[in-house]
Amino acid sequence: MPIVVTGLSHRSAPVELRERFAFAEATLPGALERMLKTGVADEAVILSTCNRVEVYAYTEATTGPDAVREFLLESSSCEQALTDEIYTHAELPGVEHLFRVASGLDSMVLGETEILGQLKQAYKVALEGGFTGGKLNKAFQKAFNCAKLIRTETDIQRGSVSVASVSVELAEHIFESLSKCRVMVIGAGDTSEKTARALLSRGAHSIIVSNRSHDRAVELAHELGGGAIHFDEWEKVFDEIDIVISSTSAPHYILDKVKLEPLMRRRRRRDLLLIDIAVPRDFAPEVNDIENVYLYNVDHLQTIADENKAHRQEEIARCEEIIQEKAKAVFAGRPPQGRGGEKLVFEQ
């Protein structure tokens, strides 16, 4: 079964490079359509998150892996020559990689669960667009089942296992107490929402939500017991804020040093924590040079993740046994027939 996985992740490339390969969600159907129309693949799924950009493809062509890599390069804004940053896994190793991703074993935070939801969404986009068929449908369904099995039969998720929980620990390192901290969420995405909820559960004072879709900002703010502000007005309340979590889909920085310096003067240089979980990044790196500003992007979260990793290492061997066993099952028996549109169950 010629299943190919090609991409780059936090393990192989820094965020400065990954952001050049990121796909906006709205562009995924068009990108998948190009892959199939140009013969790059017979079936395809594109996963684009803050930590990885990967193409999962099924192709009968012997040049398949090279064609998928070339498609990824041509779709990016990267101009530098790359060597080991982009990886390719084919056939059984490719399926095993898919299972590791789904189970959180290849994540920055070992055992985290956000990636499973992101993978399901990427698969759903491809499935509903008719870009998958029997081969990838079977592989992805078994990956979801494997992730559920690992979640219930191992302790791989003990400790901080998400971007949200790691972000909370980071905030608690900077502020003595979260009880007086006001939080702003810019971009009402899933990870931002979970991070905001985690901060509230640890005692954060209040939440302000800003999003390009103001209706979505109002909806999320209501759910969190906070307030909403229009996207082009979030700077007006900046002197009230202590922590900012940003995950917009903006193609450029929404906050740089020139814009932040007068805002910091206005808020009397109080400590400000910026958690940038967007790819491409929302905050220019040089804002970290400003006194009392603490900027962390998705790669910086690795430090805290590593602290929580040791006590879960012993569970990895058990997880790998499950993955190897279940991955082999993808190649056994007769795959489902048809292209796209099958009624498939999304395991929770």
N, C-alpha and C positions, 0 to 999 in steps of 0.2 A: 504494500500500500504506500504509494509515493506521497505521503504527507510531509510538508516542509514547513518549518518555523524559522523565520528570519527576522532579526530585529536588534535592538540595543536596549540596555537597561541600566539601572543604577550600578550594577556590577561591572559593566563594561565601558560606561561613558558618563562624564559629569553632566550636570543639568545644562550647562552652557551649550553642550552638543545635542543633548536629547531634545531640547526645545526647538531645535532647527528641523527636527523630524516629526514633531507633533502634528496630529490631524485634529482640526476642530470637528466636533461631533456632526455638524451640519454637512461637512464635506465627505463623510464616510461613504454614503451611498454612491456618490459620483466616483470616488476613488475605486471602490469595489467593482463598479460597472466597467471602468477602464481596464482593470485587471482581466476581467473575463472577456471583454470585447477584443482586446489586443492579444489574447492567447497566453497571457502570463500565467494564468491558473484556470482550472475548470471549476473550482470552488474556492471561496476565500472569506476570511474574517480578519478585520483589522482592530487591534487593541491599542488604544492610545491613552495613557494615563500619565500622572506626574512622574512615575518611576520607570516607565517602559513604553516603547513603541514596537509592536510586533505584528507581523503578518503571518497568519496561519493559512496555508494553502494546500489544496490537493491538485496535483497535476500529473498527467501521464507523460509529459515531455521530459526527455533526458536532460534538457537544459533548464529545467524548472527552477532549481535553487539559484542559478545565476540570474535568471530572468526576474525572480522575486526580489533579489538583492538590487538589481538595476532599477526596478520599479521604485523601491524604497528610496534609493539615492536620487532618482529623478524627481520624486515627489517632495523632496526636502529643499531647504534653503542653504544646505551645507556646501561649502566650496572647497574645504580642505580635503586632502588625501587621507583616507582611513585605512587602517590595517585590522587590528583586532577588536575595534569598537563594535562592529556589526558581526553577529554570530549567526550560524545556520545549523539547525538540527533536522535531520531527515529520518523518515520512517519511525521505527520504534523509539529512538532517542528523542525525536520530535514530539511524539505522543507523551512520553514520560515528562518532557519539559512542560507541556500543556498541563499535565496533572499536577506538577510541582507548583506552577503558577496558580492554578485554581485552589490549591490547598494552602497557599501562603508560605510554602517552603522556599520560594525564590524571591520573597519580598524583602524589602529593607528591614521591616519589623517582622521577625520570624513568627509565622502563624497568624498574621493579621487576616481579617475577614473582609475588608473593603474590596480587595482585589477580586474576590469571587463575584460580588455584585457588579463590578465593572466588566468582568469577563462575560457575565450573563447578558449585560446590556449590549456589549459589542457583538455577541453571537445573535442576539435578538434582532439587531439592525440588519445583519447579514441574512438571517433567516427570512425575515419579513420582506426583504428586497429580492428574494429568490437567488441569492448569491452562494448559498450552501446547498449541498445534496447529501446523498446517503453516506459518503465517507466522513465528512466533517461533522454531520449531525450525530453520527454514532460516537465519534471521538469526543465531542463536546458534552454529550449527555453522560457518557461514562466518566468524564472529568468532573462533572458536577456531583455525580454519585460518589466518586472517590473522595472529593473534598468533604462531603457530608460524613462519610465513614471515618475519615481522619479526625474530624471535629468531635465525633462522638466517642471514638475508641482510643484516643491518645490525649496527652496533656500538653500538646504542642502550643496551645493558646494560653497557657498560664503566664501571668504577668502582663505588662503593657503590650498589647498586640495590635495596635492601630495607630494611625497618624494622629487621631483625636486624643487618645490617652497619652501618647508621647508628648504631644503639644502641651497638654495640661501639666505634665511633670516639668516641662521646660519653663512654663509660666511660674510654677511654684519655686523654681530655682532663683528666679529674678525678683519676685515679689514675696515679701514675708507672709502675706496673706492675700487670698483672692477676694476676700469679703468686701473690699473697697474698690475692686477693679471693675471698671466699665469696659465692655467688650464691643468692638464693631466687627461685623461680618460683611465683607465686600464680596459679592458673588454668592448667590444662594444655592450652591451646589450641595451634593450629598455629603462630601467630606467636610465642608464648612459647617453644615448643619450638625453633624455628629460632633465636631470639635466644639461648637458653641454649647451643645447640650452637655458635653463632658465638663466644660468650664463652669456651667451653671450648677451641675451636680456637686462640684467641689467648692461652691460658695461664691462664685462670681456675682457681683452686685447687680448688673443689668446688661442687656443686650440691645444694640442698635443694628438693624439690617439695612444694607444698601445693595440694590441689584438693578441691572439694566431694565428688567421687567419689574416695574414698581408693584404690580399686583402680586407677584411672587414674593417680593420683599415684605409686603403687608401680611401675606398669608403666613410666611415663616415667622415674622415678628410676633404675630398673634399666638402661634403655637409655642413660642419660647417665652411668652409673657413680656416681650420687649416692644420697641418702637421701630418704625421704618422711616427711611429718608430717601429722597430721590437720588439716583446715581450721580448726577452732576452737582449734588449739594453736600456730599459726605464730608468735604473739607470744612464745612461751616461748624461742625460739632466736634472737630478734632481735639479741641482743648479739653473736652470732657472724657477723652478715651485713654485707656492704659494699654489695651491689647487689641491688635488688629489681626484678623485672620482673613487672608485674601486668596480667592481662587476664581478669578474671572477668566474669560476666554479672550481677553484683549490681546491683540497681536503685538503690543508694545507696552513699555512700562507705564503704569498709571500713577506712579509716585517716584520722583527722583530727588536728588539732593537739593536742587534749586527750589523745588516746590516744598520740600519738607522743612528746610531751615527756618523760614519765617513762621511756619506752623509750630515748630518747637519753641521759638521765642515767645509766641503767643500763649503757649501752655507752660511757660516758665521752666522749661527744661526738665520737666518731670520724666521719670523713666518711661520709655515707650517700647513695648515688645511688638515686633512685626513678624508674623508667621506667614511666609509666602509659600503656599502649596500649589501655586499655579505653574503650569508649563505650557507656553512660554511664561517666564517669571513676570510678576506684577510690579515688583519693587527693584529699582536699580541697585546694584551691589554697593555703590558708593554711599548710600544713605547710612550704612553701618559705620561710616567714619564720623558721623555726627555724634557729639557727646550725648550720653544718656539714651542713645538709640541702640536697640539690640535686634538685629535682623537675622532670621534663620529661614533658609529655604529647605526644600525636601531632602537635599543631600545632608544638610547639617543635622537633621533629625536622626541620622545614622548613629551619632555618638550616644544618644540616650538609648536608642534601640539596642546597641551593643551591650549596654549595661544590663539589659533584661534578657539577654540571649543565653547566657551560660546555663541557667537552670533548665532550659528547654532542649539543650543539645542532646541529652540522652534519649529524647523522644524521636529524634530525626531518623535513627536507624529503623525504628518501627514504622514510621511514615514511609520511608523508602521501600520497605518490604511490601506495604500495601500498594504503593504506586506501581512498582514493577509487576506485581501480580495483576492489577487491574488494567494496566496499559497493554499487556499481552492479550487480554481479552478483546481488545479493539480489533485485533487481527484474526480473531477466531470467528467462525460462523459466517453467516451471510449478512452483509450490510443492508440497511433499509433501502428501499427503492424510491425513485422520484427525485425531483429537484425542488428544493424550497417549499414552503407552504405546508409541510407536514405538521400535524398537530402534536407537538412535543411538550413534555412536562418539564417545567422549570422547578427543580428541587429547591426547597428553602433551606 
